[in-house]
């Protein structure tokens, strides 16, 4: 075995170890999501999720840097001058491949081989990734943290304002939805009975008449009692004498 072959094997073994660590981190993340979903429902522990994402992102960046950059580790420059191609393709089931890929790949056929041996992204994805890399290079961590904190404060203030408006709206609409009664059923029945059948009207009229007769008439303070008028004296009966009859008797 030549020295170049030994270097290639060493580099490939190191890449396999990086990929294995990345695979274990992804499995732990999926297991954590399944456990939180089964125990807590829709509530997730975002701090632990962010920690897992940070570990996975660091492992992927390390792997990509080793594959792309030859300045940090010159051993990986050997891979840039090599071409990988399959020794053989088959459409039959490969149990060893099924075990290695966790039942994701069942046969190493013409459709699957280009995907597994691809060392570069598709042209469209590569152009999009280049744009994202340029944007990420222009961003600064501290400025982005300040912008995120400012955005969170604005969102919290907007939520508080919306909550207060909703509470005021509920307070105003509550009396209209449940109006208070201003009448009594007994009073309504008594009023209808008095209007239609005269129930209770006789007793009421007698009691009012009794109260009016029993109450003394009080003179008004502005009115003075009238002075008593003198009664006229009775005229004496007059004796009616007929002068014609009296003269006739005299003759």
Residue pairs with C-beta under 8 A, 6 or more apart in sequence:
4 78
7 75
7 78
8 78
8 79
8 82
10 75
11 75
11 76
11 78
11 79
14 66
15 63
15 66
15 67
18 59
18 62
18 63
18 66
19 63
21 59
22 56
22 59
22 60
22 63
25 52
25 55
25 56
25 59
26 56
28 52
29 49
29 52
29 53
29 56
32 48
32 49
32 52
33 44
33 49
36 43
36 44
36 45
37 44
65 72
66 72
66 73
66 76
67 76
67 79
69 76
70 76
70 77
70 80
84 117
84 119
85 117
86 108
86 113
86 117
89 108
89 109
89 110
89 113
90 107
90 108
90 109
91 107
91 109
92 107
93 106
93 107
94 105
94 106
94 107
94 108
97 105
97 106
97 107
97 108
98 105
98 106
105 112
105 116
108 116
120 126
121 129
190 199
190 200
193 199
193 200
194 200
194 201
219 225
